[in-house]
Amino acid sequence: MKKHLKYIVLSLITLLAINYLSSFVFKRFDLTEDKRYTLSDATINIVKNAESPIVIDVFLSGDDFPSEFRRLQNETKQILEEFSSENKNIVFNFINPLQDDATRERNIQQLTERGLTPMQLSVQENGKASQAIIFPWALASYNDETVTIPLVKSKIGASQQDLVTNSVQHLEYAFADGINKLTKPKHRKIAVLRGNKQLADKYVANFIKKLSEYYFIAPFTLDSVASNPQKTLKDLENFDLIISAKPTEAFTEEEKLVLDQYTMNGGKSLWLIDAVAMEKDSLYNASGKNFATTRDLNLTDFFFKYGVRINPVIVSTLYSAPITLAIGEGSDSQFQHLRWLYSPLAGSNDRHPIVNNLNLVKFDFANQIDTLKNNVKKTILLESALMTKLEGTPREISLDVVTQDPDPTTFNKGNQTLAVLLEGEFTSVYDNRIKPFKLQKELNKSVPTKMVVIADGDVIKNDVYRNVPQELGFDRWTGQTFGNKEFLLNTVNYLLDDNGLINIRSKEINVEFLNQEKIADEKTKWQVINILLPLLLLGTFGLLFNYFRRKKHAH
């Protein structure tokens, strides 16, 4: 007996010791198949930078959410718990700004003024349809600075379930990106090229404003190349990335050599090039037509050497954004959204972090890109829809095309490349060629670097309404927001990313939902089963128990 008592006492002491020691050790286990709650190394490195409290207020709270968005609510809480487990300085609160009827309208107005626009949802549950308003946003504050974090990842044509799936996949990146902006000081520098009649500041203002949240931005003119090309090159090499947004004036050989040597020294670049001169605004005249002609920028050999060729043809496709025109005369005229073949909507099935889970990108009079064989790695980022046609130049473009039914059989060129990423060691455009000026240090092979070429300058162009730049990608006529800004931001982040943050975007998460229609159709059946089946089983057990008890005592 004493021996047994000894074992019992030892067992209790051991359990108490294990319990006490475990209070000092905390470990979380992610048992999900897709490892959705396992933070990437890049996220962990960012989160650990917070040396004082980061307070995150999440407005995705409420009791009348559709079931899909309750899922997003729960996933947001889970991911923030993972952030908080890595760094106790991360504190989060869920707030329902619509809870109190007395302050509801005031809260909506205040949040909207801060850029946190509400979202209206269709709620289809229990066979009934209703409407709900939510604020799918979070605010993160750190050392007197605050950033907004979007929690919903929009996609044209997506159902609410698809919307939630996209958003759940985006959560880790959204919060890591917000915290990174708060805790990491800017150090990369971007030059926006001037001197070749690129887009005016007001047409790139919205995107440049967004970029300035991450990087230092400055204009850089190439005019000084003519007088002192060597100094221009030296000044340009102080920048980590150059952006050339829709140049319309040809580059000189001296300018090209400066840009080439910038690339040879490891400089990154983003090119938005129009090989065809055609503007949509030029059609809004009395005749409603204009001629599209080839635009010679003297860059053909430049891109050819690097491995791409931008062809002076117009990409037209049946899968495109509409054009809005006033139809009728005088007071009877009405604005209508009409089919417009020259605004391709481009996407990608690639899981590359630049384009993974990306909304459709709108182009205008885009050109087609050929990729050429060399040692540079090429990744097609965006391409047109399958039903595409290539139209040569010169060509007359008329608004009358909106009244004509296109022949689908002529749109037989398949997917056409509109944007491509180049990575690797580039060979100089002037290798084994006479240089337009003498270089102090000539490089004919680059260090590993990156470049993105987009065959349309209008991808970066925001609308200007009453002299105020509008949101890039937003169409005020249809109310749709295209993926232009996100695509370009992802592109720049990828080209300059030194902490791997952009790669989080390739994370794939499977989100399963209940079938609401099936629930409504089979609701009564399952209620009956859940109520009657336990009673039937209990009754059957009682009858059997009594039967065997009587049988046992009958003898």
C-alpha positions in Angstrom: 0.0 0.0 0.0 2.8 2.4 0.9 4.6 1.5 -2.3 1.4 2.5 -4.3 1.0 5.7 -2.3 4.7 6.6 -3.1 4.1 6.2 -6.8 0.9 8.3 -6.6 2.7 11.1 -4.7 5.6 11.0 -7.2 3.2 11.2 -10.1 1.4 14.2 -8.6 4.7 16.0 -8.0 5.9 15.3 -11.5 2.6 16.6 -13.0 2.8 19.7 -10.9 6.4 20.3 -11.9 5.6 19.9 -15.6 2.6 22.2 -15.3 4.7 24.8 -13.5 7.6 24.7 -16.0 5.1 24.8 -19.0 3.8 28.1 -17.7 7.2 29.6 -18.8 7.1 28.0 -22.2 4.6 29.1 -24.9 4.3 27.3 -28.3 1.6 27.6 -31.0 1.1 24.8 -33.4 -0.4 25.4 -36.9 -2.3 22.2 -37.8 -3.9 23.6 -40.9 -3.1 21.9 -44.2 -2.2 25.2 -46.0 -0.2 26.6 -43.0 -2.3 29.7 -43.1 -1.4 30.7 -39.5 2.4 30.2 -40.0 3.9 33.6 -40.5 6.6 33.9 -43.1 10.2 34.8 -42.1 9.8 38.2 -43.8 6.7 39.0 -41.7 8.4 37.9 -38.5 11.4 40.1 -39.2 9.1 43.1 -39.8 7.0 42.4 -36.7 10.0 42.2 -34.4 11.0 45.8 -35.4 8.2 47.2 -33.3 10.0 48.5 -30.2 7.0 50.3 -28.8 3.2 49.5 -28.9 1.5 49.3 -32.3 -2.3 49.6 -31.7 -4.4 48.1 -34.5 -8.1 49.1 -34.5 -10.1 46.7 -36.7 -13.5 48.0 -37.8 -14.6 44.6 -39.2 -17.0 44.0 -36.3 -20.7 43.4 -36.0 -23.3 40.7 -35.4 -25.3 41.0 -38.7 -22.5 40.1 -41.0 -23.0 37.6 -43.8 -21.4 34.2 -42.9 -18.7 34.7 -45.5 -17.6 38.0 -43.8 -17.8 36.5 -40.3 -15.2 34.1 -41.7 -13.0 37.1 -42.7 -13.6 38.5 -39.2 -12.4 35.3 -37.6 -9.4 35.0 -39.9 -8.4 38.6 -39.2 -8.5 37.9 -35.4 -6.4 34.7 -35.9 -3.7 36.4 -38.0 -3.4 39.3 -35.5 -3.1 36.8 -32.6 -0.1 35.3 -34.5 1.4 38.8 -34.9 0.9 39.5 -31.2 2.4 36.2 -30.2 5.6 37.2 -32.1 5.7 40.7 -30.5 3.7 41.6 -27.4 3.9 45.3 -28.5 1.2 44.5 -31.1 -2.2 45.2 -29.6 -5.4 44.9 -31.5 -9.1 45.8 -30.8 -12.2 45.1 -32.8 -14.6 48.0 -33.0 -18.1 48.2 -34.4 -18.6 51.8 -35.6 -22.3 51.1 -36.4 -23.3 49.6 -33.1 -24.7 52.8 -31.5 -27.6 54.2 -33.5 -27.0 57.7 -31.9 -23.4 57.9 -33.3 -23.8 55.7 -36.4 -24.1 58.5 -39.1 -21.4 60.6 -37.5 -19.0 57.6 -37.4 -19.7 56.7 -41.0 -18.9 60.3 -42.0 -15.7 60.5 -40.0 -14.4 57.2 -41.3 -15.3 58.0 -44.9 -13.4 61.4 -44.6 -10.3 59.4 -43.5 -10.6 57.3 -46.7 -12.2 54.3 -45.0 -15.1 53.9 -47.4 -17.9 51.6 -46.3 -18.9 48.5 -48.2 -22.5 47.4 -48.9 -23.2 43.7 -48.9 -26.1 41.5 -50.0 -26.9 39.1 -47.2 -28.5 35.8 -48.3 -29.2 33.6 -45.3 -32.0 31.4 -44.3 -33.6 31.9 -47.6 -34.0 35.7 -47.0 -32.2 38.6 -48.7 -31.1 41.8 -46.9 -28.5 44.5 -47.0 -25.6 45.2 -44.6 -23.0 47.9 -44.4 -19.5 47.1 -43.1 -16.1 48.9 -42.8 -13.5 46.4 -44.0 -10.6 48.5 -42.7 -8.1 48.7 -39.9 -6.0 51.6 -38.6 -2.5 50.9 -37.2 -0.9 53.5 -35.0 2.8 53.7 -33.9 4.7 56.6 -32.4 2.1 59.2 -33.5 1.9 57.8 -37.0 -1.2 56.0 -38.4 -1.7 54.0 -41.6 -4.8 52.5 -43.1 -4.9 48.8 -43.8 -7.6 47.5 -46.3 -9.0 44.1 -45.3 -11.0 43.4 -48.4 -9.2 42.5 -51.7 -11.5 43.5 -54.5 -11.7 41.6 -57.8 -14.0 42.4 -60.8 -16.8 39.9 -61.2 -16.0 38.0 -57.9 -18.8 36.7 -55.7 -18.8 37.5 -52.0 -17.3 34.1 -51.3 -14.5 34.7 -53.8 -14.0 38.2 -52.3 -13.5 36.7 -48.9 -11.1 34.0 -50.2 -9.0 36.7 -51.9 -9.1 38.8 -48.8 -8.0 36.0 -46.4 -5.1 35.2 -48.7 -4.1 38.9 -48.5 -4.4 39.4 -44.8 -0.8 38.6 -43.8 0.6 40.8 -46.5 -1.8 43.7 -45.7 -0.9 43.8 -42.0 2.9 43.1 -42.6 2.9 45.9 -45.2 1.2 48.4 -42.8 3.5 47.6 -39.9 6.5 47.8 -42.3 5.5 51.3 -43.3 5.3 52.3 -39.6 8.5 50.8 -38.3 10.9 50.8 -41.2 12.4 54.2 -42.3 12.5 54.9 -46.0 15.9 54.4 -47.6 15.3 53.5 -51.3 15.3 56.3 -53.9 13.3 56.4 -57.1 13.9 58.7 -60.1 10.9 59.7 -62.2 12.5 60.4 -65.6 11.9 63.7 -67.3 13.2 65.3 -70.6 11.5 63.0 -73.2 8.0 64.4 -72.8 6.8 61.9 -70.3 3.4 62.2 -68.7 2.9 65.4 -66.8 3.0 65.3 -63.0 -0.8 65.6 -62.6 -1.3 62.4 -64.6 1.0 60.3 -62.4 0.3 62.2 -59.1 -1.9 59.5 -57.5 0.6 56.7 -58.0 3.6 58.8 -57.0 1.8 59.8 -53.9 1.3 56.1 -53.0 4.9 55.3 -53.8 6.1 58.1 -51.5 4.7 56.1 -48.5 7.5 53.6 -49.1 10.3 55.4 -51.0 12.0 58.7 -51.6 10.8 60.1 -55.0 12.5 62.8 -57.1 12.2 63.9 -60.8 15.3 63.4 -62.9 15.8 65.1 -66.2 18.1 63.6 -68.9 18.6 67.0 -70.5 22.0 67.4 -68.9 23.2 64.4 -70.9 23.9 66.6 -73.9 26.4 68.8 -71.9 27.8 66.4 -69.3 26.7 62.7 -69.8 29.3 61.3 -67.3 28.0 63.5 -64.5 24.4 62.6 -65.4 25.2 58.9 -65.2 26.9 59.4 -61.8 23.9 61.3 -60.5 21.5 58.7 -61.8 23.4 55.9 -60.0 22.3 57.5 -56.7 18.8 56.1 -57.4 17.7 52.5 -56.9 15.0 52.6 -59.6 14.0 54.7 -62.5 10.5 55.1 -63.9 9.8 56.3 -67.4 6.1 56.9 -67.8 5.0 57.2 -71.4 7.8 59.1 -73.1 6.7 60.6 -76.4 10.0 62.1 -77.6 12.8 60.0 -79.0 15.9 59.2 -76.8 19.3 60.2 -78.1 22.1 57.7 -78.3 23.9 59.6 -75.4 20.7 59.2 -73.2 20.4 55.5 -74.1 24.0 54.9 -73.2 23.5 56.6 -69.8 20.4 54.4 -69.2 22.2 51.3 -70.4 25.2 51.8 -68.1 22.8 52.5 -65.2 21.3 49.0 -65.8 24.8 47.5 -66.1 25.6 48.9 -62.7 22.6 47.1 -61.2 19.9 49.8 -61.5 16.3 48.7 -61.6 13.9 50.2 -64.1 10.2 50.3 -64.9 9.3 51.2 -68.5 5.8 52.2 -69.6 6.1 52.6 -73.4 3.6 53.5 -76.2 4.9 52.2 -79.6 1.8 53.7 -81.2 0.7 57.4 -81.0 -3.0 57.4 -80.2 -4.9 59.1 -77.4 -8.5 58.4 -76.4 -9.1 62.1 -75.7 -8.2 62.9 -79.3 -11.4 61.1 -80.4 -13.7 63.5 -78.6 -13.9 65.9 -81.5 -16.5 66.8 -84.1 -15.6 63.9 -86.3 -15.1 61.4 -83.5 -12.0 59.9 -85.2 -8.2 60.1 -85.4 -5.3 58.3 -86.9 -3.1 55.9 -84.9 0.6 56.1 -86.1 3.8 54.4 -85.1 5.8 56.3 -82.5 9.6 56.1 -82.9 11.3 56.5 -79.5 14.6 55.1 -80.8 14.4 52.3 -78.2 13.9 49.3 -80.5 17.6 48.2 -80.3 17.7 49.1 -76.6 14.9 46.6 -75.6 15.9 44.1 -78.3 19.3 43.6 -76.7 17.7 43.0 -73.3 15.3 40.4 -74.8 12.0 42.1 -75.7 10.4 43.8 -78.7 7.4 46.2 -78.5 5.6 45.9 -81.8 3.8 49.0 -83.2 0.4 47.2 -83.4 -2.8 47.9 -81.4 -4.2 45.1 -79.3 -8.0 45.0 -79.5 -10.1 42.4 -77.7 -13.7 41.5 -76.9 -12.8 41.4 -73.2 -12.3 45.0 -72.5 -13.5 48.0 -70.4 -16.4 50.0 -71.8 -16.2 53.6 -73.0 -18.8 56.1 -71.7 -20.4 58.4 -74.3 -23.2 60.8 -74.4 -25.9 59.4 -76.7 -28.6 61.7 -78.0 -29.0 65.4 -78.5 -29.4 68.3 -76.1 -31.3 67.6 -72.9 -32.3 64.2 -74.2 -28.7 62.9 -74.3 -27.8 60.2 -71.8 -24.5 58.7 -70.8 -24.1 55.1 -71.9 -21.4 52.4 -71.3 -20.6 51.0 -74.7 -18.3 48.2 -75.9 -14.8 49.5 -76.6 -12.3 47.1 -78.1 -9.2 49.2 -77.5 -9.2 49.1 -73.6 -8.1 45.5 -72.9 -8.6 44.1 -69.5 -5.4 42.2 -68.7 -4.8 39.5 -66.2 -2.6 36.5 -65.4 -2.9 32.9 -64.3 0.7 33.1 -63.0 1.3 32.9 -59.2 4.2 35.4 -59.4 4.0 37.8 -56.4 3.5 40.8 -58.6 0.2 39.4 -60.2 -1.0 36.7 -57.8 -4.6 37.4 -56.6 -4.6 40.7 -58.7 -7.6 42.5 -60.0 -7.9 43.1 -63.8 -5.6 45.8 -65.1 -7.0 48.3 -67.6 -5.0 49.3 -70.7 -5.7 51.9 -73.4 -4.4 51.3 -77.0 -1.9 48.8 -75.7 0.8 47.3 -77.9 2.0 43.7 -78.1 5.4 42.5 -76.7 7.5 39.7 -78.2 10.1 38.0 -75.9 13.4 37.1 -77.5 15.9 34.4 -76.7 18.9 35.4 -74.5 20.2 34.6 -71.1 17.8 36.9 -69.3 14.9 35.3 -67.5 11.5 36.5 -68.7 8.2 36.3 -66.8 5.0 37.3 -68.6 3.1 39.4 -66.0 0.0 40.5 -67.9 -1.6 39.4 -71.2 -4.8 40.1 -73.0 -7.8 37.7 -73.2 -7.9 34.8 -75.6 -10.2 36.5 -78.1 -7.7 39.2 -79.3 -6.9 40.9 -82.6 -3.8 42.8 -83.6 -4.4 46.0 -85.7 -1.5 47.5 -87.7 -0.6 51.1 -88.1 -1.2 53.7 -89.5 -4.9 53.1 -88.9 -8.0 55.3 -88.5 -9.7 54.8 -85.1 -13.3 56.0 -84.9 -15.9 56.1 -82.1 -18.3 54.6 -84.7 -16.9 51.2 -83.7 -19.2 51.2 -80.7 -22.2 50.9 -83.0 -20.8 47.9 -84.9 -21.1 44.3 -83.9 -17.5 42.8 -84.1 -17.0 39.5 -85.9 -15.7 37.1 -83.2 -13.9 35.0 -85.8 -11.4 37.8 -86.5 -10.3 37.9 -82.8 -8.1 34.8 -83.3 -4.6 35.8 -82.1 -4.9 34.4 -78.7 -3.4 35.9 -75.5 -1.0 38.7 -76.2 1.8 39.8 -73.9 1.3 43.3 -72.5 3.8 43.4 -69.6 6.9 41.4 -68.9 9.5 41.1 -66.1 13.2 40.7 -67.0 15.7 39.3 -64.5 19.3 38.4 -64.6 22.6 39.6 -66.1 22.0 41.9 -69.0 24.4 42.5 -71.9 25.0 46.1 -72.8 23.2 47.6 -75.8 26.6 49.1 -76.8 28.7 45.9 -76.4 31.0 45.8 -79.4 29.6 49.1 -80.7 31.1 52.6 -81.0 30.0 54.5 -77.9 28.4 58.0 -78.4 30.7 59.3 -75.6 33.7 58.0 -73.7 33.0 56.2 -70.4 35.2 56.4 -67.4 34.2 52.9 -66.5 32.7 50.8 -69.3 30.5 47.8 -68.4 29.3 45.4 -71.1 27.8 42.8 -68.6 25.5 43.8 -65.8 25.4 42.6 -62.2 22.2 40.7 -61.5 19.3 43.2 -61.8 15.6 43.5 -62.8 13.5 45.4 -65.3 9.8 45.5 -66.1 8.5 46.6 -69.5 4.8 47.5 -70.0 3.5 48.1 -73.5 1.2 51.0 -72.6 1.9 54.3 -70.9 -1.7 54.8 -69.8 -1.5 52.0 -67.2 0.0 54.6 -64.8 -2.2 57.5 -65.9 -4.8 58.7 -63.5 -7.8 60.7 -64.6 -7.9 64.4 -63.7 -11.3 65.9 -62.8 -11.6 69.6 -62.3 -7.9 69.8 -62.1 -7.7 67.3 -59.3 -5.9 63.9 -59.9 -8.3 61.0 -59.3 -7.6 57.5 -57.9 -5.5 55.5 -60.3 -7.6 52.7 -61.8 -10.9 54.2 -60.7 -13.5 54.7 -63.5 -15.9 57.4 -62.2 -18.4 56.6 -65.0 -18.9 52.9 -64.1 -17.8 53.0 -60.5 -15.3 50.2 -61.0 -11.8 50.1 -59.7 -9.2 48.3 -61.8 -6.0 46.8 -60.5 -3.6 49.4 -62.1 -2.4 50.9 -58.9 -1.9 47.6 -57.1 -0.1 46.1 -60.1 2.3 49.0 -60.4 2.9 49.1 -56.6 3.6 45.4 -56.6 6.0 45.8 -59.5 8.0 48.5 -57.8 8.0 46.6 -54.4 9.2 43.5 -56.2 12.0 45.4 -58.1 13.2 47.0 -54.8 12.2 44.5 -52.2 15.0 43.7 -49.9 13.1 42.0 -47.1 11.0 39.5 -49.1 7.7 41.1 -48.1 6.2 41.0 -51.6 6.7 37.3 -51.7 4.0 36.8 -49.1 1.5 37.6 -51.8 2.1 34.2 -53.4 0.8 32.4 -50.3 -2.3 30.2 -51.2 -5.0 29.6 -48.7 -8.1 27.4 -49.2 -11.2 28.8 -47.6 -14.2 26.5 -47.5 -17.8 27.9 -47.2 -21.2 26.5 -46.4 -23.7 26.4 -49.3 -26.3 28.9 -48.2 -28.9 27.8 -50.9 -28.5 24.2 -49.8 -28.9 25.2 -46.1 -32.1 27.1 -46.9 -33.5 24.2 -49.0 -32.7 21.5 -46.4 -33.2 23.5 -43.3 -36.5 21.8 -42.3 -35.2 18.3 -43.0 -32.1 18.7 -40.8 -34.2 20.4 -38.0 -36.5 17.4 -38.0 -33.6 14.9 -38.0 -31.8 16.8 -35.2 -34.9 16.9 -33.0 -36.6 13.5 -33.8 -33.5 11.3 -34.2 -32.2 11.7 -30.6 -35.7 11.0 -29.3 -36.1 7.9 -31.5 -32.7 6.6 -30.4 -33.5 7.3 -26.8 -36.9 5.6 -27.1 -35.4 2.6 -28.9 -32.7 2.3 -26.2 -35.4 2.4 -23.5 -37.5 -0.3 -25.2 -34.6 -2.6 -25.6 -33.4 -2.0 -22.1 -36.8 -2.9 -20.7 -37.1 -5.9 -23.0 -33.8 -7.4 -21.9 -34.4 -6.6 -18.2 -37.7 -8.4 -18.2 -36.3 -11.3 -20.2 -33.4 -11.6 -17.6 -35.7 -11.6 -14.6 -38.5 -13.8 -16.2 -36.6 -16.9 -15.0 
